[in-house]
Amino acid sequence: MTVKKNVLLLLLLLISTSFLQAQQSIKTNILVVGGGASGSAAAIQAAGMGVNTLVVEETAWLGGMLTSAGVSAIDGDHKMPSGIWGEFRQQLYSYYGGPNAVATGWVSNTLFEPHVGNAVLQKMVAAENKVQVWFNTKWKSVRKTASGWDVIVERNKKQQTIATDILVDATELGDVMAAAGVHYTIGMDSKYDTGEEQAPEKANNIVQDLTYVAVLKDFGKNADKTIRKPEGYDPAEFSCSCDVSDPASFDSPDNNCHKMMQYGRLPNNKYMINWPKCGNDYYLNIIEKTPGQREDALREAKLHTLRFVYYLQTVLGYKNLGLADDEFPTADKLPMIPYHRESRRMDGLVRLSLPYVATPYDNAQPLYRTGIAVGDYPIDHHHEKNKDGRLIDFVKIRVPSYNVPMGSLIPKGIDGLIVAEKSISVTNIVNGATRLQPVVLQIGQAAGAMAALCVQQHVQPKELDVRQVQQQLLKANGYVMPFVDVNPADPQFEIIQKIGATGILRGAGVPYQWANQTWFYPEQPVSGYELVKGLRPYYTSLKNYWAASGEMLTAEALAVILKAIGISVSASQLQNDIKEAGITNSDKYLSRRAIAVLLDKYAHPFERKISITGELQ
């Protein structure tokens, strides 16, 4: 009897020990929940700064909307290859054979097969020895602790607790921040809450249409890959799908089915089917639903996409195009996740609204000084499938390129948490521009830099020095200002970015078709009046300084202005400095490029601390 009792006790002890081991905490400095576009970039940046980072991703892929959702046509930032976005594109160039090899469809300058995008991101992450990725892992709950967060995840059918100092929410719908208690909004804002004249009178919960993308493959002209007729199929639903008129250029409708199919043509004779007009956009608001409810609702979105595929194959005659059998590791050959254009939008330390995008230099708070990502895509919303969502004429909202302020990644009242992907603190209208892939990649990279600095400096996200974060991004060839005419290959790229971020020399914004612009004009001269106006907020000695005229600056005139702010340097020395920097002026006047170099060398305005809202401290 005693032996049996001892055996039983031993078994209970072993079971208890196994249970405790299964529940034992794993410790990491940074935990990124979601391995999508933002999550992958955050991990690469944080690990590259030497900080231990763990990513948990519910699928077997990295990239989110870029890959797992099949949206493998990059929207925007073609001329601003910022940071990890630029690295990702260069890897695609190397794989396919250059820029022309990925310019296969007219919707984008960069198109690729989703599985290739996943492979590229996995390669980029694997190159960092401070990062781990747990695939096929679902987060279950989050709990704030004295030192950070405890996050319970399910991996290999077992639950495990991860203790982390800094938590990054890179989920597609902002699920982690919601569970952490962050205040957020969903749907359209009221104009009285945001100050946006174009917003509706009353707020509502209408979000953009989502899309279950399909990738079709050409199996040869004699192949017949027609799928079984989907339930509920009605060809009339797709009758206007060949209208390829461009709302941004105000063209008249052009009924061209061939052109419609070339919209998302990918390399290797594949086609991304992500078409808004009578296509496979679908209205669902599943943000607040449970995972099970979401899965049920998304079945109808998948079915809608299959109906469109069947229409393409039968009515339009593309029976040789079938669902690609070498893309997604799914039974139905559709992507693992849908393309969510909109998610929760948190209440952050700052909120990026339309006035700050349209006129960045003309607002009460100089948020442009705090930029951590840039974008040039227009305000683009999809409301084809929900007529109640057509309250705003987005085509008429014309803005220049813009930057995203750092404070829009930091939630109010919650320490140790940084929010990325599409859930940052922007208005519903502005989300139509910040949701695009290059911007979301950059937002993730900024989140990674912020998280790493928090760990290294033992501070909270709200305590970070904006300029230190920007310096880390500039070090990685990231943009903090959206200057289209100075790229990372330029020898003065970093200096011009820094001086631009001070606002002393300002860019000129231009709303332009599908790639808005902000120009620095580095070779143009600057008047003394313009420079003094830019310097005045930084130097009280210039408050009543009226010696500068409207004439363009010479080295002699700049020496006089510098003396007024306490910097004694001769005109000849300034000329020598310009030559040493490799700058040649075509005439006696100094270019904006030259002045940026000289200000950075002698005045160091970028080193002046600023608040999270951009004010000088």
C-alpha positions, 0 to 999 in steps of 0.5 A: 500500500505504501509503495502504491502511495509513493508511486502515486505521489511520484506521478503527481509530482512529475505531472505537476513539474511538467505543468509548471515547466509548460507554464514557465515564463520565457524572457525577452527584451522585446516581444512583437505580436504579429509578423506582418509588414510592421512586425517583421520590420520592427524585429529587424530594426530592434535586433539590428540594434543589438536587443533580444527580440521575439516575434510571435506570428499565427501563420507560417509566413512573414509579411502580413498584407505584403505576403500572407494576404497576397497584396504583393503590389507595392503602393507608393514611395517608389521614389522614397526607398526608406530604410527596410522598405528600400532593402526589401525592394532591393532584395526583390530586384536582386531576385527577379533581375532589376526594376524592370523585372518587377514592373509587370502590372500598371498598379505599381512599380514593384510587383512580386509573387507572395511566396517570394516576398515571404522568403525575402523577409525570412532571409532578412530576419534570419540575418539578425542573430538577436531575433527569434520568430515563433510561427503558428503561434497565437497570442491569448492574453496580455497582462501588465506587470511591474517590469513590463508585460506577461503575454500568454501564447499558444504554441504547439497546442501548449500555452506558454507565458512570455515576459517582456520589457517592451511589447509591440502590437503589430497585429492586423486589427490592433487586438493586443492594444485593445486587450491592454486597455488602450482607448481607440476608435473604429470607423469614421470620425466626426469633423467636430472631433478631428477638425477635418472639414471633409469628415462627416457630421456624426461619427460612425463605425463604417470601415473600408471594404476588405479584400480576400485576394486571389493569385491566379496563374497562367497554365497555358492557352489550352488549359481549362482551370475553371473552378466549380460554380460558387454558391450564390454566383450572379454575373451581374454583380461583376458586370462593371469590373472592366471599367478601368477609369482612374479617379485620380486623373479624372479620366472618363470610363474605359471599358477594357477587360484586358487592362483590368487584368494587367492591373496586378500582373505579377512576375512569372505569368501570375495575376493578383486579383485585388480589384475594387470596381465590381470586383472582389472588395467586400464589406465586413466589419469584423474588428470587434468579433471573436476569432471564431466569429471572424472566421465564420464571417470571412467565409463569405468574403472568400466565397465572393472572391471565388465568384469573381474568379469564376466570372473572370474564367467564364464570362471574360474567357480567362479559363486558362488562369487558375488559382496558383498552386505554388503560392499559399500553403492553404487547402483552398489556395487562397491567402492565409489572411484577408487584406484589412485596409482599416483596423482600430485606431488608438488614442495616441500621444498625438494624432495625425489628422488631415490638416497636418498632412495637407499643410504640415508647416501651418499648424499649432504643433510642428508635428513634422519635426517628429517624423519617423516614416514617410508616404506619398500615396493619396488619401485612398478609401475603398467604399464600393460595397457599402453605400453608407460609407460614401460620405466623403469624396476622397478623390477631391482630398488633395495632399502632398507627401507627408511624414508620420509623427513619432507620438502616433505610435505611443498610446496614452496612459499605457507604459511599455507598449508601442503600436504599429501596423495600421492601428496607429493614432491617425484619423479615419481619413488619414488612415487612407494614406498611412495604411499602405505597405511602404508606410507600414514597413517604416512604422514597424521599423520605427517601432523597433528602433523605439523599443530597442532604445527603451530597453537600452536606456531603461525608459518608457516610450513616452520618455524617448528623445525624438531626435535619437529615434530619428538618428537611428532611422537615418543611420539605416537610410530611413527618411524622416522628411518626405523629400522626393529629390534627395535620396539615400545615395546622395552624400548629403542625404542625412544632413538634408533630412536633419535640417529639413526636420528642424523646419529651418529650410522647408520643403515645398509640397505638391499634390500629384496624381498617385505619387504626391511630392515634397521637394527640397530643391537642394540646388536652389539659393536661399534668401537671407530673409528666409533663413533668418525666419527659419532660424528665429525659433531656435535663437532669441537673438534673432527676434528683432534681427532685421539685417537680412534682406530678400537677396540670395545668400552669399558666404559673406551674408551667411557669416553675418547671420551666423555671427548674430547667433554667436557663431564666428566664422569667416566667409572664406572658411565657409567656402572651404567647408563647402568645397570639402563637402564636395559641393560646387556652387554655379554662382556666388550664391549658396545653395540650400544644400550648402547652407544645410551642410554649414548649419549642421556643422556650425549651428547643430540645430538638429541636436536641439531637443524637441517634445513629442509634439515638436516644440523646442525644449 
